[in-house]
Amino acid sequence: MEKETILYIPSNVKTRSEIFDGYGKHEIIQTLIAAAFITAAAFLIFSFNHSVPFLVVFIMAGIAASVICTTKDKYNQSVVDHAKSMIRFAREQQDFKYKYQKEWGDV
């Protein structure tokens, strides 16, 4: 008779390094790309209204929103990932192979 070996798999072990829960290297890259677009948009708006406080608040709020939208939850899905899944599902072909018929009592 062979000796039975038991394998213990630890829970809550991350497969990648993260700065804080759900926010790692990939999310930093996404945030930096979003920050570049937000900064460009902020300076474009700044060229029209010349308001420095608006410029600073717009950039800071945009970067904060980017961090919030790219941080993954405990199910490993961020707001951006969830929106992508919803759009992909809406674009899929919805083919229903049944027809509406009268009920049995309606003759």
Distance bins in CASP14 RR format, pairs under 12 A and 6 or more apart:
PFRMAT RR
TARGET T0000
AUTHOR 0000-0000-0000
RMODE 2
METHOD distances of the structure
MODEL  1
12 21 0 0 0 0 0 1 0 0 0 0 0
12 74 0 0 0 0 1 0 0 0 0 0 0
14 20 0 0 0 0 0 1 0 0 0 0 0
14 21 0 0 0 0 1 0 0 0 0 0 0
14 22 0 0 0 0 1 0 0 0 0 0 0
14 23 0 0 0 0 0 1 0 0 0 0 0
14 24 0 0 0 0 1 0 0 0 0 0 0
14 72 0 0 0 0 0 1 0 0 0 0 0
14 74 0 0 0 0 0 1 0 0 0 0 0
14 76 0 0 0 0 0 1 0 0 0 0 0
15 22 0 0 0 0 0 1 0 0 0 0 0
15 24 0 0 0 0 0 1 0 0 0 0 0
15 76 0 0 0 0 0 1 0 0 0 0 0
16 22 0 0 0 0 1 0 0 0 0 0 0
16 23 0 0 0 0 0 1 0 0 0 0 0
16 24 1 0 0 1 0 0 0 0 0 0 0
16 25 1 0 0 1 0 0 0 0 0 0 0
16 26 0 0 0 0 1 0 0 0 0 0 0
16 27 0 0 0 0 0 1 0 0 0 0 0
16 28 0 0 0 0 0 1 0 0 0 0 0
16 72 0 0 0 0 0 1 0 0 0 0 0
16 76 0 0 0 0 0 1 0 0 0 0 0
17 23 0 0 0 0 0 1 0 0 0 0 0
17 24 1 0 0 1 0 0 0 0 0 0 0
17 25 1 0 0 1 0 0 0 0 0 0 0
17 26 0 0 0 0 0 1 0 0 0 0 0
17 27 0 0 0 0 0 1 0 0 0 0 0
17 28 0 0 0 0 0 1 0 0 0 0 0
18 24 1 0 1 0 0 0 0 0 0 0 0
18 25 0 0 0 0 1 0 0 0 0 0 0
18 26 0 0 0 0 1 0 0 0 0 0 0
18 27 0 0 0 0 1 0 0 0 0 0 0
18 28 0 0 0 0 0 1 0 0 0 0 0
18 71 0 0 0 0 1 0 0 0 0 0 0
18 72 0 0 0 0 1 0 0 0 0 0 0
18 76 0 0 0 0 0 1 0 0 0 0 0
19 25 0 0 0 0 1 0 0 0 0 0 0
19 26 0 0 0 0 0 1 0 0 0 0 0
19 27 0 0 0 0 1 0 0 0 0 0 0
19 28 1 0 0 1 0 0 0 0 0 0 0
19 31 0 0 0 0 0 1 0 0 0 0 0
19 67 0 0 0 0 0 1 0 0 0 0 0
19 70 0 0 0 0 0 1 0 0 0 0 0
19 71 0 0 0 0 1 0 0 0 0 0 0
20 27 0 0 0 0 1 0 0 0 0 0 0
20 28 0 0 0 0 0 1 0 0 0 0 0
20 67 0 0 0 0 1 0 0 0 0 0 0
20 71 0 0 0 0 1 0 0 0 0 0 0
20 72 0 0 0 0 0 1 0 0 0 0 0
21 27 0 0 0 0 0 1 0 0 0 0 0
21 71 1 0 0 1 0 0 0 0 0 0 0
21 72 0 0 0 0 1 0 0 0 0 0 0
21 73 0 0 0 0 1 0 0 0 0 0 0
21 74 0 0 0 0 1 0 0 0 0 0 0
21 76 0 0 0 0 0 1 0 0 0 0 0
22 28 0 0 0 0 0 1 0 0 0 0 0
22 67 0 0 0 0 0 1 0 0 0 0 0
22 68 0 0 0 0 0 1 0 0 0 0 0
22 70 0 0 0 0 1 0 0 0 0 0 0
22 71 1 0 1 0 0 0 0 0 0 0 0
22 72 1 0 1 0 0 0 0 0 0 0 0
22 73 1 0 0 1 0 0 0 0 0 0 0
22 74 0 0 0 0 1 0 0 0 0 0 0
22 75 0 0 0 0 0 1 0 0 0 0 0
22 76 0 0 0 0 1 0 0 0 0 0 0
22 77 0 0 0 0 0 1 0 0 0 0 0
22 78 0 0 0 0 1 0 0 0 0 0 0
22 81 0 0 0 0 0 1 0 0 0 0 0
23 29 0 0 0 0 0 1 0 0 0 0 0
23 30 0 0 0 0 0 1 0 0 0 0 0
23 31 0 0 0 0 1 0 0 0 0 0 0
23 66 0 0 0 0 0 1 0 0 0 0 0
23 67 1 0 0 1 0 0 0 0 0 0 0
23 68 0 0 0 0 1 0 0 0 0 0 0
23 69 0 0 0 0 0 1 0 0 0 0 0
23 70 1 0 0 1 0 0 0 0 0 0 0
23 71 1 0 1 0 0 0 0 0 0 0 0
23 72 1 0 0 1 0 0 0 0 0 0 0
23 73 0 0 0 0 0 1 0 0 0 0 0
23 78 0 0 0 0 1 0 0 0 0 0 0
24 30 0 0 0 0 1 0 0 0 0 0 0
24 31 0 0 0 0 1 0 0 0 0 0 0
24 67 0 0 0 0 0 1 0 0 0 0 0
24 70 0 0 0 0 1 0 0 0 0 0 0
24 71 0 0 0 0 1 0 0 0 0 0 0
24 72 0 0 0 0 1 0 0 0 0 0 0
24 78 0 0 0 0 0 1 0 0 0 0 0
25 31 0 0 0 0 0 1 0 0 0 0 0
25 32 0 0 0 0 0 1 0 0 0 0 0
25 70 0 0 0 0 0 1 0 0 0 0 0
26 32 0 0 0 0 0 1 0 0 0 0 0
26 33 0 0 0 0 0 1 0 0 0 0 0
26 70 0 0 0 0 1 0 0 0 0 0 0
26 71 0 0 0 0 0 1 0 0 0 0 0
26 72 0 0 0 0 1 0 0 0 0 0 0
26 76 0 0 0 0 0 1 0 0 0 0 0
26 78 0 0 0 0 0 1 0 0 0 0 0
26 80 0 0 0 0 0 1 0 0 0 0 0
26 81 0 0 0 0 0 1 0 0 0 0 0
27 33 0 0 0 0 0 1 0 0 0 0 0
27 34 0 0 0 0 0 1 0 0 0 0 0
27 66 0 0 0 0 1 0 0 0 0 0 0
27 67 1 0 0 1 0 0 0 0 0 0 0
27 68 0 0 0 0 0 1 0 0 0 0 0
27 69 0 0 0 0 1 0 0 0 0 0 0
27 70 1 0 1 0 0 0 0 0 0 0 0
27 71 1 0 0 1 0 0 0 0 0 0 0
27 72 1 0 0 1 0 0 0 0 0 0 0
27 76 0 0 0 0 0 1 0 0 0 0 0
27 78 1 0 0 1 0 0 0 0 0 0 0
27 79 0 0 0 0 0 1 0 0 0 0 0
27 80 0 0 0 0 1 0 0 0 0 0 0
27 81 0 0 0 0 0 1 0 0 0 0 0
28 34 0 0 0 0 0 1 0 0 0 0 0
28 35 0 0 0 0 0 1 0 0 0 0 0
28 63 0 0 0 0 0 1 0 0 0 0 0
28 66 0 0 0 0 0 1 0 0 0 0 0
28 67 0 0 0 0 1 0 0 0 0 0 0
28 70 0 0 0 0 1 0 0 0 0 0 0
28 71 0 0 0 0 0 1 0 0 0 0 0
29 35 0 0 0 0 0 1 0 0 0 0 0
29 36 0 0 0 0 0 1 0 0 0 0 0
29 66 0 0 0 0 0 1 0 0 0 0 0
29 70 0 0 0 0 1 0 0 0 0 0 0
30 36 0 0 0 0 0 1 0 0 0 0 0
30 37 0 0 0 0 0 1 0 0 0 0 0
30 63 0 0 0 0 0 1 0 0 0 0 0
30 66 1 0 0 1 0 0 0 0 0 0 0
30 67 0 0 0 0 1 0 0 0 0 0 0
30 68 0 0 0 0 0 1 0 0 0 0 0
30 69 0 0 0 0 1 0 0 0 0 0 0
30 70 1 0 1 0 0 0 0 0 0 0 0
30 71 0 0 0 0 0 1 0 0 0 0 0
30 72 0 0 0 0 0 1 0 0 0 0 0
30 78 0 0 0 0 1 0 0 0 0 0 0
30 79 0 0 0 0 0 1 0 0 0 0 0
30 80 1 0 0 1 0 0 0 0 0 0 0
30 81 0 0 0 0 0 1 0 0 0 0 0
31 37 0 0 0 0 0 1 0 0 0 0 0
31 38 0 0 0 0 1 0 0 0 0 0 0
31 62 0 0 0 0 1 0 0 0 0 0 0
31 63 1 0 0 1 0 0 0 0 0 0 0
31 64 0 0 0 0 1 0 0 0 0 0 0
31 65 0 0 0 0 1 0 0 0 0 0 0
31 66 1 0 1 0 0 0 0 0 0 0 0
31 67 1 0 1 0 0 0 0 0 0 0 0
31 68 0 0 0 0 1 0 0 0 0 0 0
31 69 0 0 0 0 1 0 0 0 0 0 0
31 70 1 0 0 1 0 0 0 0 0 0 0
31 71 0 0 0 0 1 0 0 0 0 0 0
31 78 0 0 0 0 0 1 0 0 0 0 0
31 80 0 0 0 0 0 1 0 0 0 0 0
32 38 0 0 0 0 0 1 0 0 0 0 0
32 39 0 0 0 0 0 1 0 0 0 0 0
32 63 0 0 0 0 1 0 0 0 0 0 0
32 66 0 0 0 0 1 0 0 0 0 0 0
32 67 0 0 0 0 0 1 0 0 0 0 0
32 70 0 0 0 0 0 1 0 0 0 0 0
33 39 0 0 0 0 0 1 0 0 0 0 0
33 40 0 0 0 0 0 1 0 0 0 0 0
33 63 0 0 0 0 0 1 0 0 0 0 0
33 66 0 0 0 0 1 0 0 0 0 0 0
33 70 0 0 0 0 0 1 0 0 0 0 0
33 80 0 0 0 0 0 1 0 0 0 0 0
34 40 0 0 0 0 0 1 0 0 0 0 0
34 41 0 0 0 0 0 1 0 0 0 0 0
34 59 0 0 0 0 0 1 0 0 0 0 0
34 61 0 0 0 0 0 1 0 0 0 0 0
34 62 1 0 0 1 0 0 0 0 0 0 0
34 63 1 0 0 1 0 0 0 0 0 0 0
34 64 0 0 0 0 0 1 0 0 0 0 0
34 65 0 0 0 0 1 0 0 0 0 0 0
34 66 1 1 0 0 0 0 0 0 0 0 0
34 67 0 0 0 0 1 0 0 0 0 0 0
34 68 0 0 0 0 0 1 0 0 0 0 0
34 69 0 0 0 0 1 0 0 0 0 0 0
34 70 1 0 0 1 0 0 0 0 0 0 0
34 80 0 0 0 0 1 0 0 0 0 0 0
35 41 0 0 0 0 0 1 0 0 0 0 0
35 42 0 0 0 0 0 1 0 0 0 0 0
35 58 0 0 0 0 0 1 0 0 0 0 0
35 59 1 0 0 1 0 0 0 0 0 0 0
35 60 0 0 0 0 0 1 0 0 0 0 0
35 61 0 0 0 0 0 1 0 0 0 0 0
35 62 1 0 0 1 0 0 0 0 0 0 0
35 63 1 0 1 0 0 0 0 0 0 0 0
35 64 0 0 0 0 0 1 0 0 0 0 0
35 65 0 0 0 0 0 1 0 0 0 0 0
35 66 1 0 0 1 0 0 0 0 0 0 0
35 67 0 0 0 0 1 0 0 0 0 0 0
35 70 0 0 0 0 0 1 0 0 0 0 0
36 42 0 0 0 0 0 1 0 0 0 0 0
36 43 0 0 0 0 0 1 0 0 0 0 0
36 59 0 0 0 0 0 1 0 0 0 0 0
36 62 0 0 0 0 0 1 0 0 0 0 0
36 63 0 0 0 0 0 1 0 0 0 0 0
36 66 0 0 0 0 0 1 0 0 0 0 0
37 43 0 0 0 0 0 1 0 0 0 0 0
37 44 0 0 0 0 0 1 0 0 0 0 0
37 58 0 0 0 0 0 1 0 0 0 0 0
37 59 0 0 0 0 0 1 0 0 0 0 0
37 62 0 0 0 0 1 0 0 0 0 0 0
37 63 0 0 0 0 0 1 0 0 0 0 0
37 65 0 0 0 0 0 1 0 0 0 0 0
37 66 0 0 0 0 1 0 0 0 0 0 0
38 44 0 0 0 0 0 1 0 0 0 0 0
38 45 0 0 0 0 0 1 0 0 0 0 0
38 55 0 0 0 0 0 1 0 0 0 0 0
38 56 0 0 0 0 0 1 0 0 0 0 0
38 57 0 0 0 0 0 1 0 0 0 0 0
38 58 1 0 0 1 0 0 0 0 0 0 0
38 59 1 0 0 1 0 0 0 0 0 0 0
38 60 0 0 0 0 1 0 0 0 0 0 0
38 61 0 0 0 0 1 0 0 0 0 0 0
38 62 1 0 1 0 0 0 0 0 0 0 0
38 63 1 0 0 1 0 0 0 0 0 0 0
38 64 0 0 0 0 0 1 0 0 0 0 0
38 65 0 0 0 0 1 0 0 0 0 0 0
38 66 1 0 0 1 0 0 0 0 0 0 0
38 67 0 0 0 0 0 1 0 0 0 0 0
38 69 0 0 0 0 0 1 0 0 0 0 0
39 45 0 0 0 0 0 1 0 0 0 0 0
39 46 0 0 0 0 0 1 0 0 0 0 0
39 55 0 0 0 0 1 0 0 0 0 0 0
39 56 0 0 0 0 0 1 0 0 0 0 0
39 58 0 0 0 0 1 0 0 0 0 0 0
39 59 1 0 1 0 0 0 0 0 0 0 0
39 60 0 0 0 0 0 1 0 0 0 0 0
39 62 0 0 0 0 1 0 0 0 0 0 0
39 63 0 0 0 0 1 0 0 0 0 0 0
39 66 0 0 0 0 0 1 0 0 0 0 0
40 46 0 0 0 0 0 1 0 0 0 0 0
40 47 0 0 0 0 0 1 0 0 0 0 0
40 55 0 0 0 0 0 1 0 0 0 0 0
40 58 0 0 0 0 0 1 0 0 0 0 0
40 59 0 0 0 0 0 1 0 0 0 0 0
41 47 0 0 0 0 0 1 0 0 0 0 0
41 48 0 0 0 0 0 1 0 0 0 0 0
41 54 0 0 0 0 0 1 0 0 0 0 0
41 55 0 0 0 0 0 1 0 0 0 0 0
41 58 1 0 0 1 0 0 0 0 0 0 0
41 59 0 0 0 0 1 0 0 0 0 0 0
41 61 0 0 0 0 0 1 0 0 0 0 0
41 62 0 0 0 0 1 0 0 0 0 0 0
42 48 0 0 0 0 0 1 0 0 0 0 0
42 49 0 0 0 0 0 1 0 0 0 0 0
42 51 0 0 0 0 0 1 0 0 0 0 0
42 52 0 0 0 0 0 1 0 0 0 0 0
42 53 0 0 0 0 0 1 0 0 0 0 0
42 54 0 0 0 0 1 0 0 0 0 0 0
42 55 1 0 1 0 0 0 0 0 0 0 0
42 56 0 0 0 0 1 0 0 0 0 0 0
42 57 0 0 0 0 1 0 0 0 0 0 0
42 58 1 0 1 0 0 0 0 0 0 0 0
42 59 1 0 1 0 0 0 0 0 0 0 0
42 60 0 0 0 0 1 0 0 0 0 0 0
42 61 0 0 0 0 1 0 0 0 0 0 0
42 62 0 0 0 0 1 0 0 0 0 0 0
42 63 0 0 0 0 0 1 0 0 0 0 0
43 49 0 0 0 0 0 1 0 0 0 0 0
43 50 0 0 0 0 0 1 0 0 0 0 0
43 51 0 0 0 0 0 1 0 0 0 0 0
43 52 0 0 0 0 0 1 0 0 0 0 0
43 54 0 0 0 0 0 1 0 0 0 0 0
43 55 1 0 0 1 0 0 0 0 0 0 0
43 56 0 0 0 0 0 1 0 0 0 0 0
43 58 0 0 0 0 1 0 0 0 0 0 0
43 59 0 0 0 0 1 0 0 0 0 0 0
44 55 0 0 0 0 0 1 0 0 0 0 0
44 58 0 0 0 0 0 1 0 0 0 0 0
45 51 0 0 0 0 1 0 0 0 0 0 0
45 52 0 0 0 0 0 1 0 0 0 0 0
45 54 1 0 0 1 0 0 0 0 0 0 0
45 55 1 0 0 1 0 0 0 0 0 0 0
45 57 0 0 0 0 0 1 0 0 0 0 0
45 58 1 0 0 1 0 0 0 0 0 0 0
45 59 0 0 0 0 0 1 0 0 0 0 0
46 52 1 0 0 1 0 0 0 0 0 0 0
46 53 0 0 0 0 0 1 0 0 0 0 0
46 54 1 0 0 1 0 0 0 0 0 0 0
46 55 1 0 1 0 0 0 0 0 0 0 0
46 56 0 0 0 0 1 0 0 0 0 0 0
46 57 0 0 0 0 0 1 0 0 0 0 0
46 58 0 0 0 0 1 0 0 0 0 0 0
46 59 0 0 0 0 1 0 0 0 0 0 0
47 54 0 0 0 0 0 1 0 0 0 0 0
47 55 0 0 0 0 0 1 0 0 0 0 0
48 54 0 0 0 0 0 1 0 0 0 0 0
48 55 0 0 0 0 0 1 0 0 0 0 0
49 55 0 0 0 0 1 0 0 0 0 0 0
49 58 0 0 0 0 0 1 0 0 0 0 0
51 57 0 0 0 0 1 0 0 0 0 0 0
51 58 0 0 0 0 1 0 0 0 0 0 0
52 58 0 0 0 0 0 1 0 0 0 0 0
52 59 0 0 0 0 0 1 0 0 0 0 0
53 59 0 0 0 0 0 1 0 0 0 0 0
53 60 0 0 0 0 0 1 0 0 0 0 0
53 61 0 0 0 0 0 1 0 0 0 0 0
54 60 0 0 0 0 0 1 0 0 0 0 0
54 61 0 0 0 0 0 1 0 0 0 0 0
55 61 0 0 0 0 0 1 0 0 0 0 0
55 62 0 0 0 0 0 1 0 0 0 0 0
56 62 0 0 0 0 0 1 0 0 0 0 0
56 63 0 0 0 0 0 1 0 0 0 0 0
57 63 0 0 0 0 0 1 0 0 0 0 0
57 64 0 0 0 0 0 1 0 0 0 0 0
58 64 0 0 0 0 0 1 0 0 0 0 0
58 65 0 0 0 0 0 1 0 0 0 0 0
59 65 0 0 0 0 0 1 0 0 0 0 0
59 66 0 0 0 0 0 1 0 0 0 0 0
60 66 0 0 0 0 0 1 0 0 0 0 0
60 67 0 0 0 0 0 1 0 0 0 0 0
61 67 0 0 0 0 0 1 0 0 0 0 0
61 68 0 0 0 0 0 1 0 0 0 0 0
62 68 0 0 0 0 1 0 0 0 0 0 0
62 69 0 0 0 0 1 0 0 0 0 0 0
62 70 0 0 0 0 0 1 0 0 0 0 0
63 69 0 0 0 0 0 1 0 0 0 0 0
63 70 0 0 0 0 0 1 0 0 0 0 0
64 70 0 0 0 0 0 1 0 0 0 0 0
64 71 0 0 0 0 0 1 0 0 0 0 0
65 71 0 0 0 0 0 1 0 0 0 0 0
65 79 0 0 0 0 1 0 0 0 0 0 0
65 80 0 0 0 0 0 1 0 0 0 0 0
66 78 0 0 0 0 0 1 0 0 0 0 0
66 79 0 0 0 0 0 1 0 0 0 0 0
66 80 0 0 0 0 1 0 0 0 0 0 0
67 78 0 0 0 0 0 1 0 0 0 0 0
67 79 0 0 0 0 0 1 0 0 0 0 0
67 80 0 0 0 0 0 1 0 0 0 0 0
68 78 0 0 0 0 1 0 0 0 0 0 0
68 79 1 0 0 1 0 0 0 0 0 0 0
68 80 0 0 0 0 0 1 0 0 0 0 0
69 77 0 0 0 0 0 1 0 0 0 0 0
69 78 1 0 0 1 0 0 0 0 0 0 0
69 79 1 0 1 0 0 0 0 0 0 0 0
69 80 1 0 1 0 0 0 0 0 0 0 0
69 81 0 0 0 0 1 0 0 0 0 0 0
69 82 0 0 0 0 1 0 0 0 0 0 0
69 83 0 0 0 0 1 0 0 0 0 0 0
69 84 0 0 0 0 0 1 0 0 0 0 0
70 77 0 0 0 0 0 1 0 0 0 0 0
70 78 1 0 1 0 0 0 0 0 0 0 0
70 79 1 0 0 1 0 0 0 0 0 0 0
70 80 1 0 1 0 0 0 0 0 0 0 0
70 81 0 0 0 0 1 0 0 0 0 0 0
70 82 0 0 0 0 0 1 0 0 0 0 0
70 83 0 0 0 0 0 1 0 0 0 0 0
70 84 0 0 0 0 0 1 0 0 0 0 0
71 77 0 0 0 0 0 1 0 0 0 0 0
71 78 1 0 1 0 0 0 0 0 0 0 0
71 79 0 0 0 0 1 0 0 0 0 0 0
71 80 0 0 0 0 1 0 0 0 0 0 0
71 81 0 0 0 0 0 1 0 0 0 0 0
72 78 1 0 1 0 0 0 0 0 0 0 0
72 79 0 0 0 0 1 0 0 0 0 0 0
72 80 0 0 0 0 1 0 0 0 0 0 0
72 81 1 0 0 1 0 0 0 0 0 0 0
72 82 0 0 0 0 0 1 0 0 0 0 0
73 79 0 0 0 0 1 0 0 0 0 0 0
73 80 0 0 0 0 0 1 0 0 0 0 0
73 81 0 0 0 0 1 0 0 0 0 0 0
73 82 0 0 0 0 1 0 0 0 0 0 0
75 81 0 0 0 0 1 0 0 0 0 0 0
75 82 0 0 0 0 1 0 0 0 0 0 0
75 85 0 0 0 0 0 1 0 0 0 0 0
76 82 0 0 0 0 0 1 0 0 0 0 0
77 83 0 0 0 0 0 1 0 0 0 0 0
77 84 0 0 0 0 1 0 0 0 0 0 0
77 85 1 0 0 1 0 0 0 0 0 0 0
77 86 0 0 0 0 0 1 0 0 0 0 0
78 84 0 0 0 0 1 0 0 0 0 0 0
78 85 0 0 0 0 0 1 0 0 0 0 0
79 85 0 0 0 0 0 1 0 0 0 0 0
79 86 0 0 0 0 0 1 0 0 0 0 0
80 86 0 0 0 0 0 1 0 0 0 0 0
80 87 0 0 0 0 0 1 0 0 0 0 0
81 87 0 0 0 0 0 1 0 0 0 0 0
81 88 0 0 0 0 0 1 0 0 0 0 0
82 88 0 0 0 0 0 1 0 0 0 0 0
82 89 0 0 0 0 0 1 0 0 0 0 0
83 89 0 0 0 0 0 1 0 0 0 0 0
83 90 0 0 0 0 0 1 0 0 0 0 0
84 90 0 0 0 0 0 1 0 0 0 0 0
84 91 0 0 0 0 0 1 0 0 0 0 0
85 91 0 0 0 0 0 1 0 0 0 0 0
85 92 0 0 0 0 0 1 0 0 0 0 0
86 92 0 0 0 0 0 1 0 0 0 0 0
100 106 0 0 0 0 0 1 0 0 0 0 0
101 107 0 0 0 0 0 1 0 0 0 0 0
END
